[in-house]
Amino acid sequence: SGFVTGLLLLFLISYLIYQSVIMLIECGIKFDKYNLDSLSEHVLGRLGSYLSLLSMLLFSFGAQISYLVIIGDIIPPLINQYAPSLLILQNRYIVMVLTSGVIILPLCLMKNLNSFSWISMLSILSNVLLVLIVISNAPSIAQSQGIEVNSLNNYTIINTTLFAGIGTMSTAFVCQHNSFMVYRSLSSSNYQSW
């Protein structure tokens, strides 16, 4: 989407998502409905509730498939390179089934989000580590591929992939369907602590 436009979109989309989550919690408090299903049924009617549920199902299913494809593309080559004796984990489909059944399914079955505090911290630390690895390795890899790192031509204002950037950022920031679970898991569930 371009460097400058990408930064502007990043801030705009994150602000809009933030405002939508605040509005969602305010509506839940106002109508005394503390899950997205009952709130959407109260505000949009039965058809709106079904459309909301369908939307959440499709989004969650798409995100799950995306995660599994990424895991299936990344883990087997790493196992092949660093632990070639683990032949069973070099099969993409076995890795995806094991990831689904051993990691993702138990996480999905948790009722209380307080249990996620340790995994959330691990996820944040992993993201920080990933960013540091990319920052440290990107210049040398770019130079080995013939890309000029310090060239201003690499930092375009706007690019033809603008709408792909909007879709990617919107998907990354979508969290409305979890807002009420997070709200209810607070030790004091009120608007001020939210």
Short mmCIF file of the C-alpha atoms (twelve columns), coordinates in Angstrom:
data_MODEL
# 
_entry.id   MODEL 
# 
loop_
_atom_site.group_PDB 
_atom_site.id 
_atom_site.type_symbol 
_atom_site.label_atom_id 
_atom_site.label_alt_id 
_atom_site.label_comp_id 
_atom_site.label_asym_id 
_atom_site.label_seq_id 
_atom_site.Cartn_x 
_atom_site.Cartn_y 
_atom_site.Cartn_z 
_atom_site.pdbx_PDB_model_num 
ATOM 1   C CA . SER A 1   0.000   0.000   0.000  1 
ATOM 2   C CA . GLY A 2   3.064   2.265   0.137  1 
ATOM 3   C CA . PHE A 3   5.090   3.241   3.164  1 
ATOM 4   C CA . VAL A 4   3.377   6.533   4.039  1 
ATOM 5   C CA . THR A 5   -0.108  5.356   3.093  1 
ATOM 6   C CA . GLY A 6   0.473   2.103   4.996  1 
ATOM 7   C CA . LEU A 7   1.337   4.013   8.168  1 
ATOM 8   C CA . LEU A 8   -1.701  6.275   7.772  1 
ATOM 9   C CA . LEU A 9   -3.951  3.261   7.175  1 
ATOM 10  C CA . LEU A 10  -2.464  1.485   10.175 1 
ATOM 11  C CA . PHE A 11  -3.391  4.344   12.483 1 
ATOM 12  C CA . LEU A 12  -6.803  4.941   10.859 1 
ATOM 13  C CA . ILE A 13  -7.902  1.307   10.946 1 
ATOM 14  C CA . SER A 14  -6.659  0.752   14.496 1 
ATOM 15  C CA . TYR A 15  -8.540  3.887   15.626 1 
ATOM 16  C CA . LEU A 16  -11.747 2.752   13.897 1 
ATOM 17  C CA . ILE A 17  -11.506 -0.732  15.421 1 
ATOM 18  C CA . TYR A 18  -10.851 0.811   18.847 1 
ATOM 19  C CA . GLN A 19  -13.938 3.032   18.509 1 
ATOM 20  C CA . SER A 20  -16.089 0.120   17.347 1 
ATOM 21  C CA . VAL A 21  -15.089 -1.988  20.364 1 
ATOM 22  C CA . ILE A 22  -15.870 0.925   22.713 1 
ATOM 23  C CA . MET A 23  -19.283 1.377   21.050 1 
ATOM 24  C CA . LEU A 24  -19.945 -2.346  21.313 1 
ATOM 25  C CA . ILE A 25  -19.267 -2.404  25.063 1 
ATOM 26  C CA . GLU A 26  -21.301 0.787   25.599 1 
ATOM 27  C CA . CYS A 27  -24.278 -0.779  23.786 1 
ATOM 28  C CA . GLY A 28  -23.881 -3.962  25.831 1 
ATOM 29  C CA . ILE A 29  -23.922 -1.976  29.071 1 
ATOM 30  C CA . LYS A 30  -26.878 0.156   27.935 1 
ATOM 31  C CA . PHE A 31  -29.035 -2.830  26.919 1 
ATOM 32  C CA . ASP A 32  -27.671 -5.200  29.592 1 
ATOM 33  C CA . LYS A 33  -26.549 -7.699  26.914 1 
ATOM 34  C CA . TYR A 34  -23.069 -9.056  27.538 1 
ATOM 35  C CA . ASN A 35  -22.428 -11.210 24.507 1 
ATOM 36  C CA . LEU A 36  -22.419 -10.358 20.842 1 
ATOM 37  C CA . ASP A 37  -25.205 -12.825 19.994 1 
ATOM 38  C CA . SER A 38  -27.813 -11.381 22.338 1 
ATOM 39  C CA . LEU A 39  -26.758 -7.792  21.611 1 
ATOM 40  C CA . SER A 40  -27.054 -8.292  17.856 1 
ATOM 41  C CA . GLU A 41  -30.450 -9.969  18.312 1 
ATOM 42  C CA . HIS A 42  -31.632 -7.089  20.494 1 
ATOM 43  C CA . VAL A 43  -30.410 -4.383  18.103 1 
ATOM 44  C CA . LEU A 44  -30.773 -6.080  14.695 1 
ATOM 45  C CA . GLY A 45  -33.556 -8.620  15.266 1 
ATOM 46  C CA . ARG A 46  -33.437 -12.374 14.744 1 
ATOM 47  C CA . LEU A 47  -32.209 -12.146 11.131 1 
ATOM 48  C CA . GLY A 48  -29.465 -9.738  12.167 1 
ATOM 49  C CA . SER A 49  -28.439 -12.120 14.912 1 
ATOM 50  C CA . TYR A 50  -28.177 -14.998 12.445 1 
ATOM 51  C CA . LEU A 51  -26.165 -12.847 10.033 1 
ATOM 52  C CA . SER A 52  -23.881 -11.809 12.890 1 
ATOM 53  C CA . LEU A 53  -23.349 -15.447 13.886 1 
ATOM 54  C CA . LEU A 54  -22.684 -16.428 10.272 1 
ATOM 55  C CA . SER A 55  -20.189 -13.593 9.938  1 
ATOM 56  C CA . MET A 56  -18.351 -14.677 13.105 1 
ATOM 57  C CA . LEU A 57  -18.338 -18.306 11.944 1 
ATOM 58  C CA . LEU A 58  -16.915 -17.443 8.515  1 
ATOM 59  C CA . PHE A 59  -14.307 -15.096 9.962  1 
ATOM 60  C CA . SER A 60  -13.187 -17.600 12.589 1 
ATOM 61  C CA . PHE A 61  -13.120 -20.447 10.080 1 
ATOM 62  C CA . GLY A 62  -11.101 -18.379 7.606  1 
ATOM 63  C CA . ALA A 63  -8.644  -17.289 10.277 1 
ATOM 64  C CA . GLN A 64  -8.249  -20.891 11.482 1 
ATOM 65  C CA . ILE A 65  -7.564  -22.146 7.959  1 
ATOM 66  C CA . SER A 66  -5.052  -19.337 7.431  1 
ATOM 67  C CA . TYR A 67  -3.229  -20.211 10.651 1 
ATOM 68  C CA . LEU A 68  -3.098  -23.875 9.719  1 
ATOM 69  C CA . VAL A 69  -1.786  -23.140 6.219  1 
ATOM 70  C CA . ILE A 70  0.939   -20.932 7.696  1 
ATOM 71  C CA . ILE A 71  1.871   -23.601 10.257 1 
ATOM 72  C CA . GLY A 72  1.860   -26.254 7.513  1 
ATOM 73  C CA . ASP A 73  4.131   -24.125 5.333  1 
ATOM 74  C CA . ILE A 74  6.604   -23.140 8.056  1 
ATOM 75  C CA . ILE A 75  7.031   -26.023 10.512 1 
ATOM 76  C CA . PRO A 76  7.907   -28.979 8.191  1 
ATOM 77  C CA . PRO A 77  10.822  -27.174 6.467  1 
ATOM 78  C CA . LEU A 78  12.148  -26.066 9.867  1 
ATOM 79  C CA . ILE A 79  11.910  -29.612 11.207 1 
ATOM 80  C CA . ASN A 80  13.620  -30.871 8.047  1 
ATOM 81  C CA . GLN A 81  16.475  -28.424 8.523  1 
ATOM 82  C CA . TYR A 82  16.982  -28.565 12.288 1 
ATOM 83  C CA . ALA A 83  15.698  -32.027 13.283 1 
ATOM 84  C CA . PRO A 84  15.823  -34.277 10.207 1 
ATOM 85  C CA . SER A 85  15.370  -37.417 12.318 1 
ATOM 86  C CA . LEU A 86  11.745  -36.395 13.126 1 
ATOM 87  C CA . LEU A 87  10.354  -37.667 9.825  1 
ATOM 88  C CA . ILE A 88  6.723   -37.672 10.959 1 
ATOM 89  C CA . LEU A 89  6.802   -33.900 11.612 1 
ATOM 90  C CA . GLN A 90  8.078   -33.216 8.108  1 
ATOM 91  C CA . ASN A 91  4.654   -34.098 6.728  1 
ATOM 92  C CA . ARG A 92  2.580   -30.947 6.326  1 
ATOM 93  C CA . TYR A 93  -0.775  -32.598 6.973  1 
ATOM 94  C CA . ILE A 94  0.360   -34.380 10.128 1 
ATOM 95  C CA . VAL A 95  1.718   -31.089 11.497 1 
ATOM 96  C CA . MET A 96  -1.589  -29.338 10.762 1 
ATOM 97  C CA . VAL A 97  -3.671  -32.102 12.408 1 
ATOM 98  C CA . LEU A 98  -1.397  -32.183 15.470 1 
ATOM 99  C CA . THR A 99  -1.465  -28.400 15.760 1 
ATOM 100 C CA . SER A 100 -5.269  -28.409 15.537 1 
ATOM 101 C CA . GLY A 101 -5.827  -31.188 18.039 1 
ATOM 102 C CA . VAL A 102 -3.046  -30.612 20.547 1 
ATOM 103 C CA . ILE A 103 -2.696  -26.827 20.632 1 
ATOM 104 C CA . ILE A 104 -5.619  -24.970 19.072 1 
ATOM 105 C CA . LEU A 105 -8.535  -27.158 20.201 1 
ATOM 106 C CA . PRO A 106 -7.634  -27.048 23.930 1 
ATOM 107 C CA . LEU A 107 -7.191  -23.267 23.703 1 
ATOM 108 C CA . CYS A 108 -10.619 -22.928 22.069 1 
ATOM 109 C CA . LEU A 109 -12.285 -24.966 24.809 1 
ATOM 110 C CA . MET A 110 -11.230 -22.621 27.623 1 
ATOM 111 C CA . LYS A 111 -14.225 -20.852 29.150 1 
ATOM 112 C CA . ASN A 112 -12.415 -18.090 31.028 1 
ATOM 113 C CA . LEU A 113 -9.967  -15.723 29.371 1 
ATOM 114 C CA . ASN A 114 -7.934  -15.399 32.576 1 
ATOM 115 C CA . SER A 115 -6.369  -18.699 31.550 1 
ATOM 116 C CA . PHE A 116 -5.010  -17.001 28.441 1 
ATOM 117 C CA . SER A 117 -2.830  -14.529 30.328 1 
ATOM 118 C CA . TRP A 118 0.285   -16.699 30.113 1 
ATOM 119 C CA . ILE A 119 -0.228  -17.602 26.463 1 
ATOM 120 C CA . SER A 120 -0.930  -13.951 25.608 1 
ATOM 121 C CA . MET A 121 2.323   -12.888 27.239 1 
ATOM 122 C CA . LEU A 122 4.180   -15.616 25.351 1 
ATOM 123 C CA . SER A 123 2.543   -14.457 22.114 1 
ATOM 124 C CA . ILE A 124 3.553   -10.835 22.688 1 
ATOM 125 C CA . LEU A 125 7.126   -11.812 23.532 1 
ATOM 126 C CA . SER A 126 7.249   -14.016 20.425 1 
ATOM 127 C CA . ASN A 127 6.080   -11.115 18.269 1 
ATOM 128 C CA . VAL A 128 8.739   -8.825  19.745 1 
ATOM 129 C CA . LEU A 129 11.379  -11.496 19.128 1 
ATOM 130 C CA . LEU A 130 10.161  -11.969 15.556 1 
ATOM 131 C CA . VAL A 131 10.336  -8.228  14.862 1 
ATOM 132 C CA . LEU A 132 13.872  -8.066  16.279 1 
ATOM 133 C CA . ILE A 133 14.953  -11.008 14.118 1 
ATOM 134 C CA . VAL A 134 13.488  -9.392  11.007 1 
ATOM 135 C CA . ILE A 135 15.098  -6.023  11.806 1 
ATOM 136 C CA . SER A 136 18.492  -7.602  12.387 1 
ATOM 137 C CA . ASN A 137 18.444  -9.890  9.335  1 
ATOM 138 C CA . ALA A 138 16.538  -7.849  6.758  1 
ATOM 139 C CA . PRO A 139 19.374  -5.542  5.605  1 
ATOM 140 C CA . SER A 140 21.835  -8.366  4.923  1 
ATOM 141 C CA . ILE A 141 19.230  -10.519 3.187  1 
ATOM 142 C CA . ALA A 142 18.060  -7.553  1.097  1 
ATOM 143 C CA . GLN A 143 21.629  -6.805  0.010  1 
ATOM 144 C CA . SER A 144 22.237  -10.460 -0.869 1 
ATOM 145 C CA . GLN A 145 19.182  -10.268 -3.149 1 
ATOM 146 C CA . GLY A 146 20.380  -7.058  -4.784 1 
ATOM 147 C CA . ILE A 147 17.923  -4.724  -3.060 1 
ATOM 148 C CA . GLU A 148 19.285  -1.325  -2.054 1 
ATOM 149 C CA . VAL A 149 18.443  -0.854  1.602  1 
ATOM 150 C CA . ASN A 150 19.058  2.884   1.860  1 
ATOM 151 C CA . SER A 151 17.345  3.846   -1.382 1 
ATOM 152 C CA . LEU A 152 14.411  6.238   -1.019 1 
ATOM 153 C CA . ASN A 153 12.790  4.560   -4.023 1 
ATOM 154 C CA . ASN A 154 11.855  1.644   -1.758 1 
ATOM 155 C CA . TYR A 155 9.622   3.925   0.337  1 
ATOM 156 C CA . THR A 156 6.772   4.774   -1.997 1 
ATOM 157 C CA . ILE A 157 4.014   7.110   -0.912 1 
ATOM 158 C CA . ILE A 158 1.187   5.023   -2.369 1 
ATOM 159 C CA . ASN A 159 1.203   1.690   -4.123 1 
ATOM 160 C CA . THR A 160 -1.202  -0.295  -6.275 1 
ATOM 161 C CA . THR A 161 -1.674  -2.785  -3.411 1 
ATOM 162 C CA . LEU A 162 -3.529  -0.230  -1.289 1 
ATOM 163 C CA . PHE A 163 -6.732  -2.264  -0.965 1 
ATOM 164 C CA . ALA A 164 -4.853  -5.475  -0.123 1 
ATOM 165 C CA . GLY A 165 -3.214  -3.526  2.708  1 
ATOM 166 C CA . ILE A 166 -6.603  -2.375  3.990  1 
ATOM 167 C CA . GLY A 167 -7.911  -5.950  3.998  1 
ATOM 168 C CA . THR A 168 -4.824  -7.314  5.726  1 
ATOM 169 C CA . MET A 169 -4.847  -4.648  8.433  1 
ATOM 170 C CA . SER A 170 -8.590  -4.944  8.996  1 
ATOM 171 C CA . THR A 171 -8.278  -8.702  9.433  1 
ATOM 172 C CA . ALA A 172 -5.351  -8.289  11.822 1 
ATOM 173 C CA . PHE A 173 -7.234  -5.849  14.032 1 
ATOM 174 C CA . VAL A 174 -10.628 -7.574  14.123 1 
ATOM 175 C CA . CYS A 175 -11.436 -8.461  17.716 1 
ATOM 176 C CA . GLN A 176 -15.052 -7.439  18.231 1 
ATOM 177 C CA . HIS A 177 -16.307 -10.990 18.637 1 
ATOM 178 C CA . ASN A 178 -14.014 -11.388 21.695 1 
ATOM 179 C CA . SER A 179 -14.800 -8.029  23.297 1 
ATOM 180 C CA . PHE A 180 -17.479 -9.258  25.680 1 
ATOM 181 C CA . MET A 181 -15.413 -12.264 26.784 1 
ATOM 182 C CA . VAL A 182 -12.583 -9.903  27.683 1 
ATOM 183 C CA . TYR A 183 -14.997 -7.485  29.359 1 
ATOM 184 C CA . ARG A 184 -16.572 -10.232 31.479 1 
ATOM 185 C CA . SER A 185 -13.151 -11.603 32.471 1 
ATOM 186 C CA . LEU A 186 -12.143 -8.310  34.114 1 
ATOM 187 C CA . SER A 187 -12.061 -8.450  37.899 1 
ATOM 188 C CA . SER A 188 -14.453 -5.484  38.027 1 
ATOM 189 C CA . SER A 189 -16.565 -5.438  34.897 1 
ATOM 190 C CA . ASN A 190 -17.513 -1.803  34.465 1 
ATOM 191 C CA . TYR A 191 -16.991 0.820   31.806 1 
ATOM 192 C CA . GLN A 192 -14.198 2.598   33.694 1 
ATOM 193 C CA . SER A 193 -12.048 -0.522  34.037 1 
ATOM 194 C CA . TRP A 194 -12.689 -1.391  30.386 1 
# 
